[in-house]
Amino acid sequence: MTTLPENTADRTFQVDLRGLVDLLSHHLYSSPRVYLRELMQNAVDALTARYSLEPAAPAGTFGIRLYADTAVVRVEDDGVGLTEADVHTFLATIGRSSKRADGIAEQRGDFIGQFGIGLLSCFLVADEIHVVSRSARTPDAPAVEWRGRGDGSYTVRTLPASARPRPGTTVTLTPRADAGEWTRPAQVRSLAGHFGSLLRHPVTFDDGTGPAVPVNPETAPWTRTYPTPGARSRALAAYGEEVFGFAPLDTIELDLPAVGLKGIACVLPEAVPAGRRHGHRVHVKGMLLSEQAEEILPDWAFFVRCVVDAESLRPTASREALYEDDTLAAVRDALAEKLRAWIARVAASDPDLLHRFLQAHHLSVKSLAVHDDEILRMLLPWLPFETTDGHCTLDEFSRTHRTVLVTSSVEEFRQVAAIASAAGLGVVNGGYTYDRELAHRLPEIRPEVSVADLDPATLTAHLDPVDRETELAAAAYLALARDALVVFDCDVALRAFQPASAPALLVDSREARHERTRSRLAREQDGGLWGDILGALQQEAPRAQLILNQLNPLVRTAVTIDEPELARTSAEALYGQAALLSRRPLRPAESSLINRSFLDLLAHALRKDS
């Protein structure tokens, strides 16, 4: 065991209070405005302790009074108060909280603040904090005064009982000149309402120009009684609009008795970008904790914004976020279940609301349905998809198509949609987020329907072959066209299909293009024997197909061209037009081909006219 030298003695840390306040202002608290929240929070905790001491006192007996003019900001409460010993123990020791004191440690869950640093936030706006307090625990104790200064010094003295006739605490700040933004009377009144609108204790504000006004004149709307369910629903919706600034599509009541949580979730009337998460307004024991608490709901619930008040959630040290623990995880799961239950109720009993909800939030619901079998069973048939029959639900689509084909990308759907529709094929665009995976799960809900990925061979099998005489007559043109398009690894075929207005169909896939590009680059880099081997593999890679439509008048004319250069140019132009119709990004070589073929055809037409 190591022994200490004889001259070694225990020492205490030296605290630079100004440096600590700077640390708090830049890294713990989001804004100097939190000073008022911390003072109100301390007052609320003092009232909680007072009611614990006097449980027979009726609710509303004790309260909080705020005062602000151009010279001072004052917060007074009727709470439990402090003795001189308490002041020395708690106000003069950074990090020491009365909420952890002997005798009330077991009640810590009743208090908002438990870290012993809240009072320091006052140094963000003032250089001196003046506290006068009288204890309700020791009625005969005198009032005590504490003055703390930003340089770390403080004084304590006892005062006559007349200085504080009743138990409680008064905190007075003399704001610095640069803190006027946060200490003006109007701003203090606004901040008090912002932080304390749902506090259960009466809070009043006085600016010295008239009678004191209530800060929280009404209780939370979900705690009130209403004459009818409709009146309650309208009141909750009105509160949601007041808080969030939009008229909710619907409101969902949230009630978790196990953690003392109540509130509402407001369904957004418009879609939000995928993955964007709205912050939620969270109060703890009535005091506003955060307006941007994303962690209260799961990621998929971005179609609602919540305002809740909870008893048992733990705030972080800054009291501006929730501490991530098992309780918060359980609350998140329970609230998610509330949202699922609302979706189930709407799906079963309110088709009009369901339709409006899905119009706005189908992407959110799709993301949920991918991982939630219950939501999948309830809502998959009603979710909108892009199909060859237009935008419709899978329920509508499966009534006319017992075999549903799904593309792997948006561009593949664009390539085949018109031709597949004319051929009577039912194709769903699976290129959007979640759509392909969900479409493949349709048989779980509609067993009579089969779902398969769209194979190019499936589509070409539905295109009518031309007669042998026509194909022989077009053979020379097709050979020239294949030679012109070999640079794009594209074969050329002649078929007959609807609509006749479509001159050509380019059948290709992103995967096939990537495979051809990868093999070509590897062959160019390796060369030699390996290049020959890779070249052989390249020949086996899936090739694109330009399918010319014999029913199209332009194609019927093109296949009769006997001038080789003009034939090649027309084939390039048909390829370029088909590539444009596919709406996929063009490669540089394809863009160059489109421009060149257009100019060559224009030059040919001008020469012919002259």
Summary of the structure (lengths in Angstrom):
residues: 610
radius of gyration: 37.1
end to end distance: 109.1
largest distance: 118.6
contacts: 1919
relative contact order: 0.06
helix: 47%
strand: 19%
